[in-house]
Amino acid sequence: MERKDFLNEVKYYFAESDHWRRLCAALQGDPDPEGSHVHAYVETSVHPESLEALMTGYFERLGWPSARKIDHMAPKRGMGSLHGIEPKGKPHFDYQWFFNKDVGLKPLDGGESGCNLLVWNRWYINQFYLQFPFREVGFEEEDALEDYFKSDHFIKGLEFPVMPTTNHMHINVNSSVHPDYIQKYAEAALEQEGIKVFYVCPNVYLADGKNYRGKLVFMSQEPEVVFDIGWKFTPEVIIEPAWEAWIFEENPGYDVWSQDLLDEVMNEDYVRLTGDEIKEVLDACIFSR
């Protein structure tokens, strides 16, 4: 693609595309940003560092400066992600891309569950929870929760997010208690470990490519990482490690997205934008608050 055509396509995406407008509308209109999450899907040949600069620059001009660092990862083979993008006061979101050498930047045809833009908010989560007959929590359940969050499985899980080879990770559990209780005891345990959590977002994820599974997303400030506790409703247990493989065979009891996966995605001829080109794209956009 000629450089001029490439840049015009990127300009069009940020200045005029329905996909980008719908994404910004989803961020703008959410009354409970800490309880919401968004996935967006595109195809592109723009280098992810340039994409990050474009998005953070766009949000800065809207008065939504970035609230935390953005992780680069590969949720699956062949797909990259700018993970945990969080304009200040807005829901955090993941911007997933597939490399296409013939495309500057366009919405993906399809994506997740057939959609290139998905929003999960508090209403969705509350409806998702209704399908599960969570058990009442009494003394036995409280003891089990306290014991789990002191267990080797949980404490060892906290080592993964800060490893330089880890881009993202889930601690996996089987449980029959409401996720609010898992969150309550997890937050107390993290405080004991000296980990400062900004907030926790209840959410879901596509575990097997077909069915959504529950998780709690921990937006940690110190250290500045994002990690999840994935939970599978299992009526016969209060809470215990899920030792069976969910996504990856390695590290039983956990799912760990490694730098190796991202390295494969980055083994393409991405186009880096200059500072002047980034400014040119942003100058082509009309901003209103």
C-alpha positions, 0 to 999 in steps of 0.5 A: 500500500502506498504511504499516502493511501495507508495514512488516509485510511488511518485518518478515515478510521479515527475521523469518520469510521462508525467503528471508532465512533461506536467505541467512543460512544460506549466509553462515553455513555457508561454510568459505571465505568469500573464495572464495564469492559469492551473488546474492539476488533480491527485489521491493520498494518499499523505498528501497535506502538503507533496505534497506542500513540494515536489512541492515547493522543485522541483521548488526551484531546478529548480530556480523557488522559490515559489512567494506566500503562497499556499492555501488549499481548497476544490473546491467541495465536495470530491476534495481538491486543492493546490490553487494558486501555483505560482513558481516565474515568472510562471503562477499560478496553482491549483493542484486538488486531489481526495483521493485514499488510494490505490494510492501514486500519479497518474494522474486522469483518467478524470478531468475537461471537460474530461482532467487532465491538462487544460491551459487557456492563454491570447489567450484563454481568448481573444477568449472567449471574442469574443462571447460577444457583450460588450457595449461601455463605455461612461459617463453613464457606467463610473458612474455606474462602479464607483458607483458599486465599492463603493457599499455595495455589493462590499465592503462587499465582501472584508470582506470574503477573510480574514475570517479564515473560508474562503478558497476562494471566488468570488464576483458575478456580472451581467455586459455588459461591457468588463472585462478590465473595471471591472478590471480597476475600481476594482483596483482603488477601492481596492487601496482606501481600502488599498488592494495591488494587485500584478496582475489580471489574466483574466480567466474562471471557470466551474460554473455549471459543463458544461459551463465556465463563466468569472472571474477576479482573483485578486492576492493580496499581502496585505493581501496575499489572492486570490479572484475573481470577477465572471461575467455573461454577461447580456446585459440589465445592466451595472453592478450590484450584481448577487443576484441569487445563482451561486454555493452556496445558502449561502451568496447571491451575493457571492460564498464562499468556506469554511473550512468546505468543506476542513475538509470533504476532509481531513477526510481520512488517508493521508500519511505524508512524512518525510523530508528524504523521500521528499529529496529522491523523489527530488533526484530521479529527474533530473533537467535541466533549 
